[in-house]
Amino acid sequence: MNNGKTALITGASSGIGQELAQLFARDGFNLVLVARNTEALNQLAGRLWEQHQVESVVITKDLSEEDAAEEVYDQVKERGITVDVLVNDAGAGLYGHFATETDWEREKALIHLNVLATTQMTKLFLKDMVARNEGKILNLASLVSITPMPLMAVYAATKAYVYNFTQSLINELKDTKVTITALLPNATDTQFFNRAGAPDVKVTDHLDDPEMVARDAYKALMKGAHKVIPGGIVNKAYEVMSYVAPQEALAGMMRYNMTPKNDLKPDGSEKSAAWAWGLGIAALALAGVALAVAYSDDKVAERVRNRVHPDNWLPELEGAIRSARELVGNGWGKAREAVS
Ligand SMILES: NC(=O)c1ccc[n+]([C@@H]2O[C@H](COP(=O)([O-])OP(=O)(O)OC[C@H]3O[C@@H](n4cnc5c(N)ncnc54)[C@H](OP(=O)(O)O)[C@@H]3O)[C@@H](O)[C@H]2O)c1
């Protein structure tokens, strides 16, 4: 049923943005759908009306162009729409060696889209939300916000910006009822890699489901969480690993992931090196996560404390030393007998 609220989603014409639009519509939000592909947006608007009886306003806009965000804001204001939730999803990547392969004009447009448009959209709509003391924003960062990403260097840097920017705003907004959430998906099965010019890189062997990503993101956004890493323990461990591992090791792993499958050596040596680092670090990270979880449970913490208390392990240690001395003594006696 229509709840009378409105969510504005940039990048709603495909992928994660489109999945998010479905979830908002299911909960009765009207929508403002923004992207370049008018036909895809109109089709989505039609489906959302048929399935959920929510209204959608379609705004065709290239957000990599100067002042595009302001034009979107003006159109929304002219129609008298109050945006209760803003989702800054529109984004793109670009694949290739920065020094020799990628094109500056495309990189400039990418920075404009991922950084400037996201920042300006946030600036314009957040001001109104703070004035009303209500509202929610979801910013599309990425797991590569916290790791280097060779061969998509500019993209990863833009996502580091989005993540950092969002975390700072969370603090600035802490005395208001406005919340802002950073979404950090792992590699996801959308048009993203194709469009970035990286269709057959190793990482595309294992892609997350965009529906799952949107579901986890939506839940976190509604709760006002500071950040969300969709998926299971592996994606969470990846985050911990990114904080503890040396940057060179992370860059090496990501380089492996971003290598076209045809260019990988058949003997798998690059894989072994990347995985040796990855598995070692992931094991450490998982041990850390397990300890943190265990210690957050009082009963488990108590059992661990009991186990490491000297009253419990000293007698066992003394017993072990006694047996070791006996073993050595017996062995020494037998050796002397044999010699004599
Ligand atoms: N897929 C992944 O592995 C992954 C992982 C982490 C984060 N992310 C982030 O998730 C977000 C969504 O990407 P996706 O994976 O869903 O990829 P996608 O299917 O390619 O969707 C990208 C969306 O952004 C819109 N967009 C692209 N350039 C635009 C422009 N210049 N102006 C306006 N809209 C534009 C596209 O619509 P039009 O083409 O119609 O304009 C499309 O709706 C991006 O910010 C991406 O960086 C993706």
The ligand as a Gaussian input file, in Angstrom:
#p B3LYP/6-31G(d) Opt

LIG

0 1
 N       28.679000      -4.381000      -9.458000
 C       29.659000      -4.331000      -8.580000
 O       30.533000      -5.226000      -8.527000
 C       29.709000      -3.202000      -7.591000
 C       30.446000      -3.392000      -6.411000
 C       30.512000      -2.351000      -5.492000
 C       29.861000      -1.157000      -5.750000
 N       29.161000      -1.002000      -6.903000
 C       28.490000       0.280000      -7.153000
 O       27.100000       0.062000      -7.251000
 C       26.501000       1.114000      -8.006000
 C       25.545000       0.504000      -8.994000
 O       26.254000      -0.239000      -9.950000
 P       25.723000      -1.620000     -10.522000
 O       26.662000      -2.661000     -10.080000
 O       24.304000      -1.793000     -10.256000
 O       26.036000      -1.408000     -12.073000
 P       25.090000      -1.066000     -13.313000
 O       24.126000      -2.171000     -13.561000
 O       26.016000      -0.679000     -14.396000
 O       24.255000       0.206000     -12.842000
 C       24.793000       1.499000     -12.858000
 C       23.651000       2.493000     -12.804000
 O       24.212000       3.826000     -12.808000
 C       23.634000       4.563000     -13.872000
 N       24.598000       5.480000     -14.476000
 C       25.805000       5.185000     -15.002000
 N       26.373000       6.286000     -15.517000
 C       25.488000       7.306000     -15.323000
 C       25.493000       8.684000     -15.639000
 N       26.525000       9.246000     -16.282000
 N       24.423000       9.445000     -15.283000
 C       23.371000       8.882000     -14.641000
 N       23.320000       7.589000     -14.308000
 C       24.367000       6.798000     -14.658000
 C       23.221000       3.520000     -14.925000
 O       22.126000       3.991000     -15.697000
 P       22.215000       4.558000     -17.189000
 O       23.224000       3.782000     -17.930000
 O       20.807000       4.389000     -17.691000
 O       22.573000       6.002000     -17.054000
 C       22.746000       2.382000     -14.021000
 O       21.411000       2.584000     -13.652000
 C       27.655000       1.898000      -8.616000
 O       27.857000       3.075000      -7.855000
 C       28.830000       0.958000      -8.460000
 O       30.034000       1.664000      -8.369000
 C       29.060000      -2.005000      -7.823000

